[in-house]
Amino acid sequence: MAIRRSFQFEHFRSSESAGVTAVVAYDGIPVGGFVDWDDQKIEACFFVAGPEGDAGDGERRLALDDVDPIVVSEVCNDLAVLAEKVRA
């Protein structure tokens, strides 16, 4: 799910079993948008407790120590896959 805040967007990935949601905030246009815009840049990646609709504005960010290391690893892998696609 993408949410537009000015020209900043967010995508979420919930982990029901861990009870957290990863939030990736980026500038630019939403994925799949117009081709003549500037490249997008990830501005932040953080975790919040609860489901994706409850992410808020990041005031409730969790410390990485409070997030299951497997969930952190999965999100880092997702970001690495995105970075590889940019280089391709």
Secondary structure, 3 states (H helix, E strand, C coil): CCEEECCEEEEEEEECCCCEEEEEEEECCCCCCCCCCCCCCEEEEEEEECCHHHCCCCCCECCHHHCCHHHHHHHHHHHHHHHHHHHC
